[in-house]
């Protein structure tokens, strides 16, 4: 049966590599959309269930646990299994994990925000909140496990069964989707978080607060339901793709073996190595790879940059909310619409520079050192673009004698006409309405008339320059990604390249993507000046020392960028020293720079696309 005839039937549609590329683009978009949406919703989930930022960091990074453990086995079983079905089953499992992440909304009851003197605590409410975090962790774990086969199996399948002429184009499309997915997640959250969390349980007239209220919680769960449904639907076509697919002919394929011959050859080769032999050889090969000084320094530099990205991606929206008094919706729109596209632009420009200038390994190391150093210069001003914590009665200011009856758990910020904030109407001296036991926001003893909202930090006018410097830092720092990956490809033995990229991917997970969100969360928690509580249980932080928040959060950014610059510069010094001691090419590998330059982009995606694309996803 010819390829053209097979395209005319439903069965033939699943023998069409173009249809596979379309399906894979959609499933990757759905998977990465979830990743971006979770990070965009993390501050809202904190507020809803009273998590600390450190706890939120654990939640954000927990999907990496299953991913890190299983990626070794994926690299071994890659050509031994039915790849499309593995992708489909993995995506279905991931969609189940996303459904679980949304489940706490339905098992924990309505949102009970802290009242003025609320002491209404039930055993059911306490138990429901205790059960939420394990459910969220389980959902993240399933999401990570299910996502393991999607990118590596999909891209290797396309490489095997697409023509040589079309394969780079298809992979380029998938790379674009990889960058776009998280941005779509942030933008989608800017819509869902404008809706009240219990919109499915209350009519619009019964919503008890405005979006300007500091206690507002958006419908965080809605985006997860939509994303889970999308991911599940995109997984179904994979169950019908064949294990091997007819490969369209092109002039480049004339003298090459057919796809069936290639698959047969690969199968014979992979059967020669057992799983036990693979696991035994893993530590030895890893040690040999890590003993290459240039490789080790470059990977450590990339780990520093990845740790910076992982922390910022998780908590930047929370930072903008608190520092510049913006809603979660606006904060996520800024990140999805400005910062992520800026990073994508930097990556593309880095590739263009590499192609135009044809840099050697030594030149690449110098480029990485220079651009990362410049990004430090653009990041430092961010440390000063903010405001100090304003005076807040009941938090930073001594209470009046009449406030002694106010509940210690009270949190319902009100703002007076002269922009003085009180932690609650009680602290402002407002009177209770005897008929409904609600506070009257006029003629308060210490504030006069008040509005039920926070006064804010007074720094909203500095948001524009902050976003300008932030986007500049994203663009400049991202210029280092392509040359740093090229250095790895050119400084290890040819037979170790795939393994070297796999080790790099694991180090990203273990040293950056897993610990960085927790480290950033702990730094944020250390700046809290008033912890919320309910039912005598410590909840999320309500007020931060804004100077400390800004300095520690963005100080970590500068610290990691400086670490990356140091590693890249040391690699440059090592390469320069080796070049002086050798009469061979500067790249130290005996491979022509021109040939590597022409094939760099394709090699990076074909050898180990997971490690290259996953670094872009944490932006």
N, C-alpha and C positions, 0 to 999 in steps of 0.2 A: 504494500500500500504506500503510495507516494505521500509526501508531506502535504502537497496541495490538495489532494483528494481528502486526506484525513481532516483537513480544516473545515470541511463542509458538514461534519457530523458532530453531535455533542461529544462523542468519545474522542473525535479528532481534536476538539478544542483543548482537551487535556493533554494532547501530544504536541501542543504548540508552545514553544519556549517563550514567545511574546506574552501569551496569556499567563504563563508562570511568573514572568517578571511583573506583570500587572498585579497579580495576586500577592506576590511577595512585597511589592511596594506598599500595598494596603495593609498587610499584616504587620510590617515594620512600623508603619505610621501609627497603627493602633497601639502597638507595644510601647513605643517611645512616647506617644501621647500620654499614656498612663504615668510614665516616669516624670514627665514635666508637670502633669496635673497634681501628682502627689506633693511635689516640692512647692507648688503654688498654693496648696491647701494646708500646708503643715501648720501655719500659725493659727488657722481657723480650727483645726482639729485640736490643737493645744488648748485654745480657749473653751472649746465645747466640752472636753473631757478633763481639763485641768492638768495637762501634762507639763512637765518642765521642758526646757529647750534641749537638755541633755537626753531626756527620754525620747523626744521627737527626733533627735539625731540618730538614736538607736533604731527607731522605726524607719527612718528614711534610708538607712544603709543596710537594713536587714535582708533585703532581696539579694544582696551580694553574697550572702553566706552560701546558699545553695548553688549559686552561679559559680562561685570560686571552686567549690569542691568538685562539681560535675564537669567543668570544662576540660579537665584532663582526660576524662573518659570519652568526651565528645571528640577530642582530637584523635583518640585511638579508634573509636568505632565509626568514624566519619564515612568511610567507604564500605563498611560491612553491613549497613542497615538500609532500609527503605527510607531515604531521606525525606521525601515529601510527606509521608505518613508521620514520621517523627516530628516534623515541623507542625503538622496539623494537630497531633496529640499534645505537643508542648504548648501550642497556642491555646487549645481548649483548657488545658490545666492552668495556664496563666490567666485566662478569662475567669475561671473559677476563683482564683486568688483575688482578682479585682472585685468580684461579687462579694467575697468575704470582707474585703476592706470597707465596703459600703454597709455591711450587715449591722454594725453597732448602732447605726441610726435607728434601726427597726427593733432592736432588742433592749435599748436603754431608755425608752420612753421619751416623752417630750422634754425639750430643753428647759431646765429649771434654773434661770439666772438668779444670781444672788440678790435677795431683797434687802430692805433696809434693816429689818430686825428679824430676818427669816431664820428660824430655828427648826423649820419643818424638815426633819431628816428621817427618812424611812430606811428600814433594813434592805428593802428591795432596791432603793436608789443606790445605796452604798455597794451592794452586790453587783448591780448592773455596771457601775463604773469600774469595779475591780475586774470584771470579765472582758472589758473592752480591749485592753492592751494586748492580751494573748491572741485575741481574734485578729487584730490588726497585724500582729507579727506573723501569724500563720498565713494570712493573705499575702503578705510581702514575701514570705518564704516560697509559697507556691508560684507567685509571679516570677521570682528569680529562677526557680527550677524549670518552669515551663518555657522561659525565654532563652534557655541555654542553646537549644539546637536551631533557633530561628535564623540568626544571621550567618553562622558558619556553614550550616548545611545548605541554606538557600543560595548563598553566593557560590559555593563550590559546585552546586548542581547547575547553576547558570554557566559557570566556567566550563563544565564538562560538555554541555549540550547546546550551547550557543556557538555560532560561528566566530572565528577569531576576529573578524571584522566588527561584529556587533557586540561582542562580550564587553569590551571596555565601555561602550556607550551605555549598556544596560547597568553595569556596575556603577557608573557615574550617576545614573538616575537614582539608584538605591542609596548612594551616598548623600545625595541631595535630600532624600526623604529622611535619612537619619538625622540630619541637622534640623529639618523642618518639624519633626514630630514633637520634641519638647516645647518648641515655640507655640505650636498649636495648643498644647496642654495648658500653658500659661494663659494664652488668650481665652481659651474656653472657660478657665476658672474665673476670669474677670467678668464673665456673664453669669455663671451659676452662683457666685458668691454675692451677687446683688440681690438674690432671692433669700428670703428668710429660711432658716434651717428646717422649720416645721411647716413649710408651705403645703406639704401633703396632708397635714392634720388640722390646719387652721384656715379659715377664710381670710381674704386680704384685709377685711375690716377688723379681724380679731388679732392681727399681729401687734404685739405689745410694745414695740419700740421702732424708732426710725433708724436708718442706716448710719446716721451720725452718732448714735449711741455707742459708747465704748464697750458695751456688753453685746453688741450685735454679732451674731454668728450666721454666716451664709450657708446656703444649701450645698455643703461640700460633698455630700454623698451622691448628689444628682449626676455630677460629672463622671464618677466612678461607674455608676449604672450604665450611662451612655457609652463609656469607653469599653466596659466589659462586654456589652452587647455587640459593639462594633468588632471587638477582637474575636469574639466567638463566631460571628458570621464570616469574618475573613479567614478563619481557620478551616471551615468546612470544605472548600475546594481542594485542599491539599490531600484529602482522603481519596481523591479520584485521579491524581496524577500518577503516571507509571514510575517504576523504579529507574528505568532507562528510557530515554527519549530520542527519537530520530534527530540527528543533527543536521540543520540546513547546510547545504553546500555553499562554499564561497571560494574565490580564487586562492585564498590563503590556505584552504583546507585540502587542495587538490592532491598534494603529496603526503598528506597526513593520514594516519589510520582513522577508521570510522569510530564513531562514539561507542559502538558496541565492542570494538576491539580494545579501545581504551579502557572501558569499564572492566572487561575481562582481564586485561593485563593488570589493572590496579587490584582487582580481587585476588589474583594469584600472588601479587607482591605482598599484600597485607596479611595473607594467611601465613606467611613465613614467620611473622612475629606474633607471639601470643601475648595476651594481656599481662601475664605474670612477667614475661621478659621485658615488656614495655615499662612496667612499673619499676622493675629492678634497674633498668638503664636510666630511668628518669633522674635520680639524684646525681649520678655520675656526669651525665650530659649537662645538667643544670650547673653543676660546679665548674665544669670546663668553660661553659659560656660566661659565667659570672667572673671568671678569672681574667677576662679580657678587660683591661683598664678602661679603654674608651667606651666600650659597651656599658660597663657598670656605671660610669659617670653620667653618660647620656640618659640612661634609664632612671637614675636617681634624680637627675634634673627634671625629667618628665614626671616623675612621681611627685616632686614638689609642686609642679604646675597643676597636676591633676588633683592634689589635695586642696589646693587653693580653689580650684573650680568647684569641687564637690561641696566644700563648705559654703561658698558664696551662693551656689545654685540652690542650696537647701534653705538658707536663712536671709538672703538678700531682700526678699519681699517683706519679711518680718522687720528687717532693719529700716526699710523705707517707711513702713507703717508707723513705727515708733519715732523715728528721728524727724520725719517731715510731716507727721500727722495726716497720712493718707490712708484711705481704705484699702483693704486687701484686694479689692477689685482693681483699683487704679494701680497699685503696686505691681500686680501681676501683669497688667497691660504694658507697663513700662518695661518690664524685664522681657516679656515675650515679643514686644514690638521694637525694642531698641537694643538691649544688651545681647541677646542671642543672635539676632541678625548681624550685629557688629562683630561678634566672634566668627560667624560664618564668613563674613567679608575678609577678615584677617587671614583665615585659613586659605581662602581662594587666592588672595594676594600673595601669600607665601609661596603657593605653588607656581604662580605666574613668575615671580622673581626667580625661583629656582630654574624654571625653564628658560627664561631670557638670559640670565647671567651664566648658567651652566656651572654652578659652584662645585668645587671639589669638597671633600670631606672637611678639610681644613677651613675652607671658606664657609661651609655650613656651620661649623662650630663657632666661628667668629660672628656669623650672622645671628645665631641664637643668643650669644652672649650680649651683643649690642642691642638687639630689639628687647630682650628681657630687661636689660639695664634701663633702657628708655621707659619701659612700662613701669618701672619703680618710680621714676621721676613723675609720671602722670598719676600714679597711685597715691603718692605722698600728700598732695593737696586734699585728697578725700578725707584725710584725718582731721582737717580743720573746717570742713564744710558741714556745720551742724550747730546746734545750740545746747546750752546747759539745761538741766532739768528745772522747769519753773517751780515756783513755790506752790505747794499743794497742801491745803489744810486737811489734817488727818493723816498726812504722810510725812512731809518735810517741815511743816509748821506746827508749833505747839497748839493744842486744842484749847478752846475756851472752856471755862468751868462747866458750862451748861451742856457740853458735849459728852460728859462722862457716861451718859445713858445710851450713847450710840453703840451699836453692835460692833464688835471687833471684826466681824466678817463682812460688814457693810461695804458694798462697792456698787455705786451708781453715780458716777461723776456728774457734777453740775457746774456750770460756768456762770459767774455773775456778769453784770453789765460792764464792769471794769476789768474783765478778763482775769479774774481770780478764780482758781479751781478749788472745789471742795470734793472730798472723797465720796460724799453722799449728801442728800438733802438734809439729813439729820445733822451732819457736821456744819451745814450752812445755817442751821437754826430754823429750818422750815417746819411748818405745823402739819399735823396729820388731819385729814378730813374724817370726822367722826363717822360719817355714813358709810364710807368704803375703805377706811384705813389706808388711803393713799395720800402721799404728800402733796401739799399745795405749793407750787413753785413761785409764789409771789409773797412779798412782804416778809421774807425770811430774816431772822434776827440779826445775822452776821453778814448777809450778802444782799439784802433787798430782793429784787426779782432775779431769778436764775433760769437757765436753760438746761434741759436734761441731756448734756453732752460734755465731752472733755473740751477744755479751752485749747488744747494742742500745745505744741512745743514752740510755736512762733517762728519755725524755720522753713515754712513752705516756700518762701521766696528763694531759698538756696537749693531747691530741688533741681532746677534747670541746670545751673553750673555743675551740680553733683553728677547728673546724668551725662553731661558732656564729657567730664573727665573719666567717668566710669566707662562710657562707650569707647573713648580713646584708648583706655587701658586694655579693654577687651580686644580691640583691633590689633594693637601693637603686640601684646603678649601672644596672640594667636598666630602671628607671623612665624613663630618658632616651631610650630607643630610639624609642618612638612619637612623642613631641613633636619629636624631632630630624628624623625623617622628614617630619613634617607641615610643619616649617619649610622644607624643600626644596621641597615641593609648592606652597607658597604664595609663594615668593620668586623664582620663575623664570617666564618667559613661558609661557602656556598651550601654545604650539606646541613649546616646548623641554622640557616636563616629562619625557616619556619618555626623551629624550636625556640630560637632566640626571641622571636616575636611573641610566642606563647608564654615564655617566662616573663617577658615584659608585661603582658596582659595580667598574669597572676600577681606580679608585684604591684601593679596599679590597684588591683582589688585589695590586696592584703595591707599595703602601706598607705593607700590614699582613699579609695572609695569607701572602705569599711570604717577606718578610725576618724577620718576628717570631720564628717558631720557631728560625731559625738564630741570631738574636741572643740569645735566651734560652739556647739550647744552648751558645753560646760563653761566656756568663756562668757557666753551671754548670760547664763544663770548667775555667774559671779557678780554681775552688775545690778542684780535685782535689789530694789530698796523696799518693796512691799509685795509680799507673797499673798495671793488670794487663798482663802480657805472656805470650806463649806462642810458642815457636819463634822467639824473639828478635824478635817483632813486637809493637808496642804495641797493646794491646787497650782495652777499656772501663775506666773508673775503678772501683776497688774501695772507696776511702775518700775522703770529702770533709771539708773543714773545715766543720763544720755551721753555725757562726756566719756564715761568709762565704757559704755556700750560701743560707741563709735571708735574709741581708741583701741579697744581689745579686739573687736570684730574685724576692723580694717587693718589693725596692726598685724593680725595673723596673715592677712592677705599680703602685706608687704614682706613679712617674714618668709613666707613660702616662695614668693617671687625672688627674693634675695638668695634663698637656698638654691633655686633653679639656676639663677645667674652664676653662682659660684661653681656649681657642677659643670655647667656648659663651658665656663671659662677654663676650668681645670682640664676639661677634655681638649680644649683648643691648645693648651700648653703641652699636653702629652702628644698630640698629633704633630705639633710643630717640632718637638724634640725628636720624635721618630723620623720626621721628614729630613731633618738635618743629618741623622745618622744613617740614612738609607739613600741610595741612588734611584730607588724605584719610585713609582707614582705616589703622590701625596696621600692617596687613599689607603695605601698599605695593603691592598687586596689583589693587585695585579689585574684588575678589571678596568677596562677603558671607561673614563668618565662619560664620554659621549653616549656609549651604548647604555650605560646605567641611567643616564639622564632621560633617554627616550623611553625607557621601560619602567621608570621609577613608579609612576602613578599606578600602572597596572600591577606591578609586583606587590606594592603595599596592600592592594585590595585582595589579590589572589592568594598571597602567601598566608596571611592571617587577618582577614578583614575584621574579625571580632574585636581585636585589640585596637585597631585604628578607629573603628566606628564608635566603640564604647567610650573612648576618651572624648569624642565630640558630643555624645549624649549627655554627660554631666555638666556641660556648659549651661 
